[in-house]
Amino acid sequence: MTYTHLTTDELVLIESYYHQSKKVEFVANTLKRSRQTIYTVYNALKAGVTIFDYYQRYKSNKKKCGRRPVSLPDNEIKYIRKKVIQGWTPDVIIGRAEFTISCSVRTLYRLFKRGQFDSSTLPMKGKRKPNGHKEKRGKQAFKRTIHHRNEEYDNFNNEFGHLEGDTIVGKHHKSSVITLVERLSKVIITLKPNGRQAIDIENSLNKWFKQVPNHLFKSITFDCGKEFSNWKSISNSNDIDIYFADPGTPSQRALNENSNGLLRKDGLHKRMDFNEVDATFIQSVASKRNNIPRKSLNYKTPLEVFLSYADNDILSSLI
């Protein structure tokens, strides 16, 4: 509840009621003010203070009310700006606690809003497709649905090694990047296929799986795009279970969808032709995101969590 300061009209009325010997309770009810507020004015009048002098003192004290501007030390500002460039958000800067910041997360967000720091680096708001939108891409006719996955992996949500997969499409829909996200560590893996056809996706995944220790990953959940129509061959060649989310339900692969948005923001833009960039650049975009601490990981980086399940030798062959 916010407090509204007394107006000059109210002060004049209180003075008038005081000289009429009206009780504090009557004045408080009439003006819809607390008794303590009326008592304060009455006591001042009893002490011989004129209502004009009281108003001048009241106005002087009123200027001291409200939130005082936050001013951070130069070394903290320098540290925050450095981390902002690296993609850290205010809650990560405070929560990671690598460097002491003399304000709360809410205050730091407020400083971003005021323009003291670059607010364009903050996470983007989600975009909904317009009402009546119809998916024009081809879809899978025969597939193993996500409901089979829930039946076969009882401890799915707490088990390491389950991937979510999709593709990011480039300029004029002529190129693509395969994105995979490990659900527990949130590590992002990016692969550059030679094209967008199902055979290109299959070849790229098979090549990558040859570098991966057997059974490190247990399953992949894709969307229903036709680029994954060779899923049976991928599954049999690499001994991994493959499932598909229900059509029109990106929430079933929410981590992958969110990661794709972050990759878009970090460098894999829609207007980019991925055929014109090398795999090293594509991997570097994912690497940047994998080294940013995340609140959902208790302010650890995805790589730190991943390494708690796999060693460095395995990591170097994956990312």
C-alpha positions in Angstrom: 0.0 0.0 0.0 1.4 3.4 -1.0 1.2 6.6 1.2 -0.3 9.8 -0.3 1.1 13.0 1.1 -1.2 15.6 2.7 -2.3 18.3 0.3 -2.6 22.0 1.1 -6.4 21.8 1.1 -6.3 19.0 3.7 -3.9 20.9 5.9 -6.2 24.0 5.8 -9.2 21.8 6.7 -7.3 20.1 9.6 -6.4 23.6 10.9 -10.0 24.7 10.7 -11.2 21.5 12.5 -8.5 22.1 15.2 -9.8 25.6 15.9 -13.3 24.2 16.0 -12.1 21.7 18.7 -13.1 18.7 16.5 -11.9 15.4 17.7 -9.1 13.6 15.9 -11.3 10.6 15.2 -13.9 12.8 13.5 -11.2 14.5 11.3 -9.6 11.2 10.4 -12.9 9.7 9.3 -13.8 12.8 7.3 -10.6 13.1 5.4 -10.1 9.3 5.3 -6.7 9.6 6.9 -5.1 7.7 9.8 -5.4 9.1 13.3 -1.7 9.3 13.6 -1.5 11.7 10.7 -4.1 14.0 12.2 -2.4 13.8 15.7 0.9 14.9 14.1 -0.7 18.1 12.7 -2.7 18.8 15.9 0.4 18.5 18.1 2.3 20.9 15.8 -0.5 23.4 16.1 -0.6 23.0 19.9 3.1 23.8 20.0 2.4 27.1 18.3 3.5 26.2 14.8 1.5 27.9 12.1 0.0 25.8 9.4 2.2 27.6 6.8 5.4 26.8 8.8 4.2 23.2 9.2 3.6 23.0 5.4 7.1 24.3 4.6 8.7 21.8 7.0 6.4 19.0 5.6 7.4 19.9 2.0 11.1 19.8 2.9 10.8 16.4 4.5 8.7 15.1 1.6 11.6 15.7 -0.8 13.6 13.1 1.2 11.0 10.4 0.7 11.1 7.7 -2.0 13.8 5.5 -3.4 17.3 6.9 -3.6 19.2 6.4 -6.9 21.5 3.4 -6.9 25.2 4.2 -7.7 27.5 1.2 -8.2 31.3 1.5 -7.8 33.3 1.7 -11.0 34.8 -1.8 -10.5 31.4 -3.3 -10.2 30.1 -1.5 -13.3 33.2 -2.6 -15.3 32.6 -6.3 -14.2 28.9 -6.2 -15.1 29.6 -4.7 -18.6 32.2 -7.4 -19.2 29.8 -10.2 -18.3 27.0 -8.6 -20.3 29.2 -8.8 -23.4 29.6 -12.5 -22.7 25.8 -13.0 -22.6 25.3 -13.1 -18.8 21.9 -11.9 -17.5 21.5 -9.9 -14.2 20.3 -12.9 -12.2 23.3 -14.9 -13.4 25.7 -12.1 -12.5 24.3 -11.9 -9.0 23.6 -15.7 -8.5 27.0 -16.9 -9.8 28.6 -14.8 -7.1 32.1 -14.6 -8.7 32.2 -11.0 -7.8 30.4 -9.1 -5.1 27.7 -6.7 -6.5 26.3 -4.2 -4.0 22.7 -4.5 -5.1 19.9 -7.0 -5.6 18.9 -8.8 -8.8 15.7 -6.6 -9.1 17.8 -3.4 -8.7 20.2 -4.6 -11.3 17.4 -5.3 -13.7 16.1 -1.8 -13.0 19.5 -0.3 -13.9 19.3 -2.2 -17.2 15.9 -0.7 -17.8 17.2 2.8 -17.1 19.8 2.3 -19.8 22.9 2.2 -17.6 23.7 -1.2 -19.2 22.9 -2.7 -22.6 19.3 -4.1 -22.2 19.5 -5.6 -25.8 21.4 -8.5 -24.3 18.6 -9.6 -22.0 16.6 -12.7 -23.0 14.1 -12.0 -25.8 10.3 -12.3 -25.3 8.7 -15.3 -26.9 6.9 -14.8 -30.2 3.6 -16.5 -31.0 2.6 -17.6 -34.4 -0.5 -15.7 -35.6 -3.9 -17.2 -35.1 -4.9 -19.5 -37.9 -1.2 -20.3 -38.8 -0.9 -23.6 -40.6 2.4 -25.5 -40.8 3.4 -25.9 -44.4 6.4 -28.2 -43.9 6.1 -31.9 -44.6 5.4 -34.1 -41.6 6.2 -37.7 -40.6 3.6 -40.3 -41.4 5.0 -43.2 -39.3 6.9 -42.5 -36.2 7.5 -43.4 -32.6 5.7 -40.8 -30.5 6.8 -39.1 -27.3 4.3 -41.2 -25.4 6.3 -44.4 -26.1 9.3 -42.6 -24.6 7.5 -42.0 -21.3 6.6 -45.7 -21.2 10.2 -46.9 -21.8 12.1 -44.5 -19.6 10.6 -44.3 -16.1 13.3 -41.9 -14.8 13.4 -39.8 -18.0 13.4 -36.4 -16.3 16.3 -37.2 -14.0 18.4 -39.3 -16.3 21.5 -38.1 -18.2 21.8 -38.8 -21.9 18.5 -37.8 -23.5 18.6 -35.4 -26.4 16.2 -33.0 -28.0 16.8 -32.3 -31.7 15.8 -29.9 -34.4 17.2 -27.9 -37.4 17.7 -24.2 -37.8 17.0 -23.1 -41.3 19.1 -20.4 -43.1 18.5 -17.8 -45.8 15.9 -18.7 -48.4 15.5 -22.2 -46.8 18.6 -23.4 -48.7 20.7 -24.4 -45.7 20.3 -25.7 -42.2 22.1 -26.5 -38.9 21.3 -29.5 -36.8 20.8 -28.6 -33.1 20.9 -31.1 -30.3 20.4 -30.4 -26.6 21.2 -32.7 -23.7 18.2 -32.3 -21.3 19.9 -32.6 -17.9 23.0 -30.5 -18.6 21.5 -28.3 -21.3 24.6 -28.5 -23.4 24.0 -27.5 -27.0 25.5 -29.4 -29.8 25.5 -28.0 -33.4 26.2 -29.9 -36.6 26.5 -28.6 -40.1 25.0 -31.0 -42.7 25.8 -30.7 -46.4 22.1 -30.0 -47.2 18.5 -30.0 -45.9 17.4 -33.3 -47.2 16.7 -36.3 -45.0 19.8 -38.1 -46.4 22.0 -35.1 -45.5 20.7 -35.0 -41.9 21.2 -38.8 -41.6 24.8 -38.6 -42.9 25.7 -35.8 -40.6 24.3 -37.5 -37.5 25.9 -40.8 -38.3 29.3 -39.1 -38.8 28.9 -37.4 -35.4 27.7 -40.6 -33.6 30.9 -42.4 -34.7 32.9 -39.9 -32.5 30.6 -40.6 -29.5 31.1 -43.4 -27.0 28.5 -46.1 -27.4 25.3 -45.6 -25.3 26.4 -42.2 -23.9 23.2 -40.9 -25.3 20.0 -43.0 -24.9 17.4 -41.2 -26.9 16.6 -38.2 -29.2 13.3 -36.5 -29.5 12.7 -34.6 -32.8 9.9 -32.6 -34.1 7.8 -34.0 -37.0 9.7 -32.4 -39.9 10.4 -34.6 -42.9 14.1 -33.9 -42.6 14.1 -36.6 -40.0 12.2 -39.2 -42.1 15.3 -41.5 -42.1 15.0 -41.9 -38.3 14.8 -45.7 -38.4 18.2 -45.9 -40.2 19.7 -43.4 -37.8 18.3 -45.4 -34.8 19.5 -48.8 -36.0 23.0 -47.6 -37.1 23.7 -45.9 -33.8 21.7 -48.0 -31.4 19.7 -45.0 -30.0 16.0 -44.6 -29.5 14.3 -41.9 -31.5 10.9 -40.3 -30.7 8.8 -37.5 -32.1 6.8 -34.8 -30.4 3.2 -34.4 -31.1 2.4 -32.0 -34.1 1.9 -28.4 -33.0 3.3 -28.9 -29.5 6.7 -27.3 -29.2 6.3 -27.4 -25.5 7.2 -31.1 -25.6 10.7 -30.0 -26.8 10.8 -26.7 -24.9 14.5 -26.8 -24.1 15.4 -27.3 -27.7 13.1 -24.6 -28.9 14.5 -22.1 -26.4 18.1 -23.1 -27.3 17.3 -22.5 -31.0 16.1 -19.0 -30.1 19.3 -18.3 -28.1 21.5 -19.5 -31.0 19.6 -17.3 -33.4 20.2 -14.3 -31.1 23.9 -15.2 -30.7 24.8 -15.4 -34.4 22.9 -18.0 -36.4 20.5 -15.5 -37.9 17.6 -16.3 -40.2 19.2 -14.2 -43.0 22.5 -16.1 -42.9 23.4 -18.7 -45.5 24.9 -21.5 -43.5 26.6 -22.9 -46.6 28.8 -19.8 -46.6 30.1 -20.3 -43.0 32.3 -23.1 -41.7 31.5 -25.6 -39.0 33.9 -23.9 -36.6 31.9 -20.7 -36.5 28.6 -22.7 -36.0 30.3 -24.6 -33.1 31.6 -21.4 -31.6 28.1 -19.9 -31.3 27.0 -23.0 -29.3 30.2 -22.9 -27.2 29.5 -19.3 -26.1 26.1 -20.4 -24.9 27.5 -23.5 -23.2 29.8 -21.4 -21.1 27.2 -19.0 -19.7 26.0 -20.0 -16.2 22.2 -20.7 -15.9 19.9 -20.2 -13.0 18.2 -23.5 -13.6 21.6 -25.3 -13.2 22.2 -23.6 -9.8 24.4 -21.0 -11.7 26.7 -23.6 -13.1 27.5 -23.6 -16.8 26.1 -26.4 -19.1 29.7 -27.6 -19.7 30.3 -27.8 -16.0 27.2 -30.0 -15.5 28.0 -32.1 -18.5 31.5 -32.8 -17.3 30.1 -34.1 -14.1 28.7 -37.0 -16.2 31.4 -37.2 -18.9 35.2 -36.5 -19.0 37.1 -34.0 -21.1 38.1 -36.5 -23.8 34.5 -37.3 -24.5 33.6 -33.6 -24.5 36.3 -32.7 -27.1 34.8 -35.2 -29.6 31.3 -33.9 -29.2 31.5 -30.1 -29.2 
